[in-house]
Amino acid sequence: MTPLSARNPRVQQLRKLLRQRSSRDEAGLFVVEGAGLLAEALATDAVVQDVFVAADAEVDLELDRARYGVWEL
């Protein structure tokens, strides 16, 4: 998987959501960080829009790539 650049619109939105609560409120979105919180979100009825994974991450989550947008940073 080719990593997304910092100029990618998805990455820019993610950075904005991480920095500004008002952006999260306005978009009706939130961000969870870490494999544990992601696993909990996937185990509930939460709607997962995108999953961003660091290129050097050693996380082994079974993700349905057809169901979720999985992006490498």
Residue, then its C-alpha position, 0 to 999 in steps of 0.5 A: m500500500t502506498p502511503l498518503s501524502a500530507r497534501n492528501p485531502r483525507v490526511q488534511q481532514l484527519r489533521k483538522l479533526l485531531r486539532q479542532r473540536s469545533s471541526r469534529d462537532e461540525a462534521g459529526l465525526f470523531v477520531v479514535e487513536g490506537a488499536g485497542l480503541l479501534a477494536e472496541a469501535l469495530a465491536t460496537d455499532a459505531v460507523v467507521q469511515d476510515v482507518f489510518v495506519a502508520a507505515d511502520a505500525e506493527v498492528d495486526l487487526e483483521l480489517d475488512r478493506a472492502r468495508y472500511g477505507v484503510w489508508e497508510l500514512 
